[in-house]
Amino acid sequence: MAGYSIIQKDFYRESGKWLSGIQIITKCINPNLHFIYLLRKAQKYRKTPLIGIFWRLILRHYQIKYGYQIYPETEIGEGFYIGHWGSLVINPKVKIGKNCNIAQGVTIGQQNRGKNAGFPLIGDEVWIGTNAVIVGGITIGHNVLIAPNAYVNFDIPPHSVVMGNPGTIYPSETATQGYINNKI
């Protein structure tokens, strides 16, 4: 998969096909893919003064239009996938691994006090369900499924499923099997 851009890798997750630049632009009719495209452009040119400002302004417009609050400073691995159009809030200091799926209504943010003050570190191949909340200086391992409406403010070991509020961890070697498709 060397030789493909990060945008191509993100779009591959949606279609399972390697797309050309023109094919990517035509797929941008989908709000989720359109936003990912703009986010990746803003990330790529973040340190380039004039072009960077241009992409940040465009991204800001679509943050408001689509309800996605994800900033270019957020470290997100290749193969990022937003499942559905709807509000989404991710703190700029969060780190997300590759091949991660995030559904609508998810909040991933900062905790300001206590033993878990800080920002989440999310591993590879993590599936985050609708309206899940993940907060604090916690680590989420690889191959983790966070069920819809789960509240997570604690570390999650690799190969786990988390459900409920308060969240309960269930070990599973196949936690995300069938949930994360077209992996990079």
C-alpha positions as CSV (number, residue, x, y, z in Angstrom):
1,M,0.0,0.0,0.0
2,A,3.0,2.2,-0.3
3,G,2.7,4.9,-2.9
4,Y,-0.9,5.7,-2.0
5,S,-1.7,9.1,-0.4
6,I,-3.4,9.2,3.0
7,I,-6.6,10.5,1.3
8,Q,-6.6,7.5,-1.0
9,K,-6.2,5.2,2.0
10,D,-9.1,6.9,3.8
11,F,-11.3,6.6,0.7
12,Y,-10.3,3.0,0.2
13,R,-11.9,2.2,3.6
14,E,-15.3,3.3,2.2
15,S,-15.2,1.6,-1.2
16,G,-12.6,-1.1,-1.1
17,K,-11.2,0.3,-4.3
18,W,-8.1,2.5,-5.0
19,L,-9.4,5.7,-6.5
20,S,-7.7,8.3,-8.7
21,G,-7.8,12.0,-7.8
22,I,-10.8,12.6,-10.1
23,Q,-12.7,9.6,-8.6
24,I,-12.0,10.9,-5.1
25,I,-13.4,14.3,-6.0
26,T,-16.6,12.7,-7.4
27,K,-17.0,10.8,-4.2
28,C,-17.0,14.1,-2.2
29,I,-20.7,14.4,-2.8
30,N,-20.9,12.3,0.4
31,P,-20.6,14.7,3.4
32,N,-18.5,12.2,5.4
33,L,-15.9,11.7,2.6
34,H,-16.0,15.4,1.7
35,F,-15.1,16.4,5.2
36,I,-12.3,13.8,5.5
37,Y,-10.9,15.1,2.2
38,L,-10.9,18.7,3.5
39,L,-9.5,17.6,6.9
40,R,-6.6,15.8,5.2
41,K,-5.8,18.8,3.0
42,A,-5.8,21.1,6.1
43,Q,-3.5,18.6,7.9
44,K,-1.2,18.3,4.9
45,Y,-0.8,22.1,4.5
46,R,-1.0,23.0,8.2
47,K,2.5,24.5,8.3
48,T,2.3,26.2,4.9
49,P,1.3,29.8,5.6
50,L,-1.0,30.8,2.7
51,I,-2.2,27.4,1.5
52,G,-2.7,26.3,5.1
53,I,-4.9,29.3,5.9
54,F,-7.0,28.6,2.7
55,W,-7.6,24.9,3.7
56,R,-8.3,25.8,7.3
57,L,-11.0,28.4,6.2
58,I,-12.6,25.9,3.9
59,L,-12.5,23.2,6.7
60,R,-14.0,25.7,9.2
61,H,-16.9,26.3,6.9
62,Y,-17.7,22.6,6.6
63,Q,-17.2,22.0,10.3
64,I,-20.1,24.3,10.8
65,K,-22.1,23.0,7.9
66,Y,-21.7,19.3,8.7
67,G,-21.4,19.5,12.5
68,Y,-18.0,17.8,12.7
69,Q,-15.6,19.4,15.2
70,I,-12.3,17.8,14.1
71,Y,-9.3,20.0,13.8
72,P,-6.1,19.7,11.6
73,E,-4.0,19.3,14.8
74,T,-5.7,16.1,15.7
75,E,-3.4,13.1,14.9
76,I,-5.4,10.6,13.0
77,G,-3.9,7.5,11.3
78,E,-4.6,6.4,7.8
79,G,-7.8,4.6,7.0
80,F,-10.0,7.0,9.0
81,Y,-13.7,6.3,8.5
82,I,-16.7,8.4,9.6
83,G,-19.8,6.1,9.5
84,H,-22.6,8.5,9.3
85,W,-23.3,12.2,8.9
86,G,-24.1,13.9,12.3
87,S,-22.4,15.7,15.1
88,L,-18.9,14.6,16.0
89,V,-16.6,16.2,18.5
90,I,-12.9,15.3,18.8
91,N,-10.4,17.3,20.9
92,P,-7.4,18.5,18.9
93,K,-5.0,16.8,21.3
94,V,-6.5,13.3,20.9
95,K,-4.4,10.7,19.0
96,I,-6.3,8.1,16.9
97,G,-4.6,5.1,15.2
98,K,-5.2,3.7,11.8
99,N,-8.3,1.9,10.5
100,C,-10.6,3.5,13.0
101,N,-14.4,3.9,12.5
102,I,-16.3,6.6,14.3
103,A,-20.1,6.9,14.2
104,Q,-22.3,10.0,14.6
105,G,-22.8,11.6,18.0
106,V,-19.4,10.6,19.3
107,T,-17.5,12.9,21.7
108,I,-13.8,12.2,22.4
109,G,-12.4,14.8,24.7
110,Q,-10.4,16.2,27.6
111,Q,-10.8,15.5,31.3
112,N,-9.5,18.4,33.4
113,R,-9.1,16.9,36.8
114,G,-8.6,13.6,38.7
115,K,-6.2,10.7,38.0
116,N,-7.2,10.6,34.3
117,A,-6.8,14.3,33.4
118,G,-5.7,14.6,29.8
119,F,-6.7,13.3,26.4
120,P,-7.4,9.8,25.0
121,L,-4.9,7.8,23.0
122,I,-6.8,5.5,20.7
123,G,-5.1,2.5,19.1
124,D,-5.5,0.9,15.7
125,E,-8.6,-0.8,14.5
126,V,-11.0,0.7,17.0
127,W,-14.7,0.9,16.2
128,I,-16.6,3.6,18.1
129,G,-20.4,3.4,18.1
130,T,-23.1,6.0,18.0
131,N,-23.2,8.5,20.9
132,A,-20.2,7.0,22.7
133,V,-18.3,9.4,25.0
134,I,-14.6,8.9,25.6
135,V,-12.8,11.3,27.9
136,G,-9.6,11.6,29.9
137,G,-5.9,10.7,29.7
138,I,-6.7,7.1,28.9
139,T,-5.4,4.5,26.5
140,I,-7.6,2.4,24.3
141,G,-5.8,-0.6,22.9
142,H,-5.9,-2.1,19.4
143,N,-8.9,-4.1,18.1
144,V,-11.5,-2.6,20.5
145,L,-15.2,-2.1,19.9
146,I,-16.8,0.6,21.9
147,A,-20.6,0.0,21.8
148,P,-23.2,2.7,21.1
149,N,-23.9,5.0,24.1
150,A,-20.9,3.7,26.1
151,Y,-19.2,6.1,28.5
152,V,-15.4,5.4,28.7
153,N,-13.1,7.2,31.1
154,F,-10.8,4.3,31.9
155,D,-8.1,2.4,30.0
156,I,-9.2,-0.4,27.8
157,P,-6.9,-3.3,27.0
158,P,-6.5,-4.6,23.4
159,H,-9.0,-7.1,22.0
160,S,-12.0,-5.9,24.1
161,V,-15.6,-4.9,23.7
162,V,-16.9,-2.1,26.0
163,M,-20.6,-1.6,26.7
164,G,-22.7,0.5,29.0
165,N,-22.6,3.4,31.3
166,P,-20.5,2.9,33.4
167,G,-18.6,0.9,30.8
168,T,-17.9,-2.8,31.3
169,I,-15.1,-4.5,29.5
170,Y,-15.5,-7.9,27.8
171,P,-12.4,-9.6,26.4
172,S,-12.7,-10.7,22.8
173,E,-10.0,-11.6,20.3
174,T,-12.5,-10.9,17.5
175,A,-13.9,-7.6,18.9
176,T,-14.0,-5.7,15.6
177,Q,-14.3,-8.6,13.2
178,G,-16.9,-7.7,10.6
179,Y,-17.1,-4.1,11.9
180,I,-13.9,-2.7,10.3
181,N,-13.8,-3.5,6.6
182,N,-11.3,-2.7,3.8
183,K,-8.4,-2.3,6.3
184,I,-5.2,-0.5,5.2
